[in-house]
Amino acid sequence: MFNNLKDKIQGKVVKGKKRSGKWRYRRRKHLKKFPRCAVCESKKKLEVHHIIPFSVDPSLELEDSNLVTLCENKKYGCNCHLLIGHLGNYQRTNLTCLQDIDTWHKKIKGDKDDKYL
């Protein structure tokens, strides 16, 4: 209950929208398949981020192709879910989320192929 209230305060849950009864199962299944943050590879404080937000298109809520694992761990001084997934505000949508994940993953992991490092 505390987490639900915290999510509402942070703006993660849109008023008037009700999650599918299958969401908890789908979330658990996704985290089992993808148990690390796509940005920093942390295994702590993981969230399943919707690329196209639930509030924009509820029909994509359970679609594999619309989900990515991001953390709220602050391992590298930031909250990957908030910063990369929501551009610093849970009420925002990052339309280039997947490209940003790839870019920051390479930067954090020191990918030698990245010409800007």
N, C-alpha and C positions, 0 to 999 in steps of 0.2 A: 504494500500500500504506500509506503514511504517513497519508493522509486516512482510509482505512478504520479504522485503529487509533485515530486521533484521534476519529472519530465514535463508535466503541464506548466509549471512555473517557468522552466527554461524555454518553453515554446516548442517542444518536440512533438507534442500531441495537438492536433488541430481540433478545435471545438466542433462538436456536431458530427464528427467522423468516427465510426466504430470499426475497429479492427475485426478481421475475419476470425472465427473461432479456431481456424487452422494456423494462425500466425505463430503462436508459441511453439508448436511442433515444427513448423517450417524454419523458424529462427534457430531452434536447437539443431535441426538437421544441417542447416547452412554452416553453423559454427563448428560442427563436427567435421564437415568436409573442408572448411577453410578456417583452421584454428589460429590463424595469425593475422595481425593487421597488415593490410595490403601495402601500407606506406612504410612502416618501421619494423614490421615483423614481430611486434610485441604479442605476448600471449595473455596479457592482463587487461582487464576492463574492456572487453570487446563488445562492440555493437554491430548490428547488421544494418547497414546504410542502404536506403533506397535511392538509386541513381535518379529515377523519376519519382519525386516524392509521392507518398501515399495521398497527400492532400490534393495533388494535381491529377493523379489517375489511380484511383483505388483498385482498378482492375489489374494493375501490375504488382500489387502487394505481395503476392506469393510466387512471382516469376523469378526463376534462377538468374536469368539474364539481367534483371533489374536490381540484384543484390550484390553488395561487396562488404567485406569485413573491414571495419576501421576501429581503432581503439580510442579510449578516453584516458589513456595512461600517462600522458605528459612525459614519456620516456626521454624525448629529445627537447624538452621544454615546451612542448605544444600538445594539444589535444587533437589528434589526427581527424577524428570524427567532426569536431567543431570547425577546425581550420580548413581542412581539405574538402570535407563533405558539405559544409555549410558556409564557407567563406567567413567564419568568425561569428555567425549569428544563425541560430537554429531555425529562424524563420526565412532564411535565404535558400536559394537553390543554386548549386554550382553546376552549370550546364557542361562544363569541361572537366567534370569530376574524374573520369577515367584517365584522361591525359595528365591531369595534375597528380594523380596517384602515381602514375608511371614516372613522371619527372622527379617527384620528391623521393620516391623509392630509390631511384638511381643516385640521387644526390646523397641521401643518407647512407646508402651502402657503398658509395664510392665507386660506382660503375666506371671502368676505364674507357668505355666507349662514348661516354658523354663528353662532347667537345668543350663544354663550358666548365668542366671541373679542373 
